[in-house]
Amino acid sequence: MKPNSIVIISLHSPKEKFWGILEEITPAGITVRGVDLNAFAEWMSQVGTVEEMGLALVFYPMCRVERVALDESVGNIPSLAATFLTRSGMTVQEYLQKMT
C-alpha cells in the first residue's frame, strides 16, 4: 500500500471499518483521510450540498488494525471510489483538492 491509495481498514476493539485515502502507514499506525464505512452512503449523498461534511483525518494505532485492503472493483461490483465517481462526477482525489 502506498500513500494516496484508497483503502478499507478493518479494525478491532471495537470492531469497525473505515474507508478513505491512505496518508501514511508506519510501525506505530496508519493515518487515513476518510469516513466510517457505515456513514459512507450518507457522506456521498451530501457531497455538493450545503450540508456537505468533509472527510476526517484519523490515526489508528497498529494494535487496532486487523486488515488493510485496497478499494478495488471485483468483477461487476464497483469499488466504493468508482461508486463515488459515478454519483459525483469526480474522483475522491479531485474532491479532496476542491475541499482544500
C-alpha positions, 0 to 999 in steps of 0.5 A: 500500500502506498500513500494516496491509495484508497483503502478499507481498514478493518479494525478491532476493539471495537470492531469497525471499518473505515474507508478513505485515502491512505496518508501514511502507514508506519510501525506505530499506525496508519493515518487515513483521510476518510469516513466510517464505512457505515456513514459512507452512503450518507457522506456521498449523498451530501457531497455538493450540498450545503450540508456537505461534511468533509472527510476526517483525518484519523490515526489508528494505532497498529494494535487496532488494525486487523486488515488493510485492503485496497478499494478495488472493483471485483468483477461487476461490483464497483469499488466504493471510489468508482461508486463515488465517481459515478454519483459525483462526477469526480474522483475522491482525489479531485474532491479532496483538492476542491475541499482544500 
